[in-house]
């Protein structure tokens, strides 16, 4: 039995490493590690194994990154979110970026389309 436990532990470590890498890659440098999120689709989840194991590994990977990690399964997708309190200056920066994105969208939607 110990060999099976060791194999399961190594699988879990690899899954945590993979999720941590994906979580880091999803971060925007200007937010200094805040506003972390990772969305795993059904194909990703099927490849990674049991949902309970993926959730556990994601929470542990988030802890490694200093996140207050929560997971939510919605429509076959697993959302892994950092729910820490965000410093005001980072919150302002993100709000400005969101407003600018909305402005660009509205500007582009008003332009006549050439078809």
C-alpha positions as CSV (number, residue, x, y, z in Angstrom):
1,X,0.0,0.0,0.0
2,X,2.7,2.6,0.7
3,X,3.8,2.5,-3.0
4,X,0.3,3.4,-4.0
5,X,0.2,6.3,-1.5
6,X,3.5,7.6,-2.8
7,X,2.2,7.4,-6.4
8,X,-0.9,9.3,-5.4
9,X,1.1,11.9,-3.6
10,X,3.4,12.4,-6.6
11,X,0.4,12.7,-9.0
12,X,-1.1,15.3,-6.7
13,X,2.2,17.3,-6.5
14,X,2.4,17.3,-10.3
15,X,-1.2,18.5,-10.6
16,X,-0.5,21.2,-8.1
17,X,2.6,22.3,-10.0
18,X,0.7,22.4,-13.3
19,X,-2.2,24.4,-11.9
20,X,0.2,26.8,-10.1
21,X,2.0,27.4,-13.4
22,X,-1.3,28.0,-15.2
23,X,-2.5,30.4,-12.4
24,X,0.8,32.3,-12.6
25,X,0.5,32.6,-16.4
26,X,-3.0,34.0,-16.1
27,X,-1.9,36.9,-13.8
28,X,-1.5,40.4,-15.2
29,X,1.9,41.8,-13.9
30,X,0.4,45.3,-13.4
31,X,-2.0,43.9,-10.8
32,X,1.0,42.6,-8.7
33,X,-0.5,39.1,-8.2
34,X,-4.0,40.3,-7.4
35,X,-7.2,39.5,-9.4
36,X,-6.0,36.0,-10.0
37,X,-8.4,33.6,-11.9
38,X,-8.1,30.5,-13.9
39,X,-11.0,28.9,-15.8
40,X,-10.7,25.2,-16.6
41,X,-13.0,23.9,-19.3
42,X,-14.6,20.4,-19.4
43,X,-11.7,19.0,-21.5
44,X,-9.1,20.3,-19.1
45,X,-11.0,18.8,-16.2
46,X,-11.3,15.5,-17.8
47,X,-7.6,15.4,-18.6
48,X,-6.7,16.3,-15.0
49,X,-8.7,13.7,-13.2
50,X,-11.3,13.7,-10.5
51,X,-13.0,17.0,-9.8
52,X,-12.4,16.8,-6.1
53,X,-8.7,16.2,-6.6
54,X,-8.4,19.1,-9.1
55,X,-10.2,21.4,-6.7
56,X,-8.0,20.4,-3.8
57,X,-4.9,20.8,-5.9
58,X,-6.1,24.3,-7.1
59,X,-6.7,25.4,-3.5
60,X,-3.3,24.3,-2.5
61,X,-1.6,25.8,-5.5
62,X,-3.4,29.1,-4.7
63,X,-2.1,29.0,-1.1
64,X,1.4,28.7,-2.5
65,X,0.8,31.9,-4.5
66,X,-0.6,33.6,-1.4
67,X,-4.2,33.6,-2.8
68,X,-7.4,33.2,-0.8
69,X,-8.6,30.5,-3.2
70,X,-12.1,29.6,-3.9
71,X,-13.4,27.2,-6.6
72,X,-16.8,27.3,-8.3
73,X,-18.1,24.7,-10.9
74,X,-20.4,26.5,-13.4
75,X,-21.7,24.9,-16.5
76,X,-19.0,22.3,-16.7
77,X,-16.2,24.9,-16.1
78,X,-14.2,25.2,-12.9
79,X,-13.5,28.7,-11.9
80,X,-10.5,29.1,-9.6
81,X,-10.5,32.6,-8.1
82,X,-8.3,34.7,-5.7
83,X,-10.7,36.4,-3.3
84,X,-8.2,38.4,-1.3
85,X,-8.8,42.0,-0.4
86,X,-7.3,44.1,-3.2
87,X,-5.3,47.2,-2.4
88,X,-7.0,50.4,-3.4
89,X,-4.4,51.5,-6.0
90,X,-4.6,48.1,-7.7
91,X,-8.4,48.3,-7.6
92,X,-8.3,51.7,-9.2
93,X,-5.9,50.5,-11.9
94,X,-8.1,47.5,-12.7
95,X,-11.2,49.8,-12.8
96,X,-9.5,52.2,-15.2
97,X,-8.5,49.3,-17.4
98,X,-12.0,47.9,-17.5
99,X,-13.5,51.4,-18.2
100,X,-11.0,51.8,-21.1
101,X,-12.0,48.4,-22.5
102,X,-15.6,49.3,-22.4
103,X,-14.9,52.7,-24.1
104,X,-13.0,50.9,-26.9
105,X,-15.9,48.4,-27.3
106,X,-18.5,51.2,-27.6
107,X,-16.3,53.2,-30.0
108,X,-15.9,50.2,-32.2
109,X,-19.6,49.2,-32.1
110,X,-20.6,52.7,-33.4
111,X,-18.4,52.6,-36.4
112,X,-20.1,51.7,-39.7
113,X,-19.2,48.3,-40.9
114,X,-17.8,47.8,-44.3
115,X,-19.4,44.7,-45.8
